[in-house]
């Protein structure tokens, strides 16, 4: 595998929908510098036992219990996603 220059991060992006297989998601997260959940992807992260570093979106798909569980994550609330 080619090495990325030091200024690049490897990120795992979890999106809303059916979560990936738990083992696959956890293996991918281990080689990443950052775990990002896009909106309802936070629910997917929780389903596979991952803690996102960042949750971004309008948050309309994220369960309140998930937001409480990840209160230490950086939450980036995007009010308008159509721009």
DAMORA-V769822 format. One record per backbone hydrogen bond with DSSP energy under -0.5 kcal/mol. CO is the residue of the C=O (numbers start at 1). NH is the residue of the N-H. Records with the same first field share a line. If there is no record, write none. Layout:
CO=NH / NH
//
This chain:
5=8
9=11
10=33 / 34
11=13
12=14 / 36
14=38
21=25
22=26
23=27
24=28
25=29
26=30
27=31
28=31
29=32
34=12 / 36
35=53 / 54
36=14 / 38
37=39 / 56
38=41
39=42
40=43 / 44
41=45
42=46
43=47
44=48
45=49 / 50
46=49
50=52
53=74
54=37
55=76
56=39
57=78
63=67
64=68
65=69
66=70
68=71
70=73
73=75
74=55 / 76
75=77
76=57 / 78
77=79
79=81
//
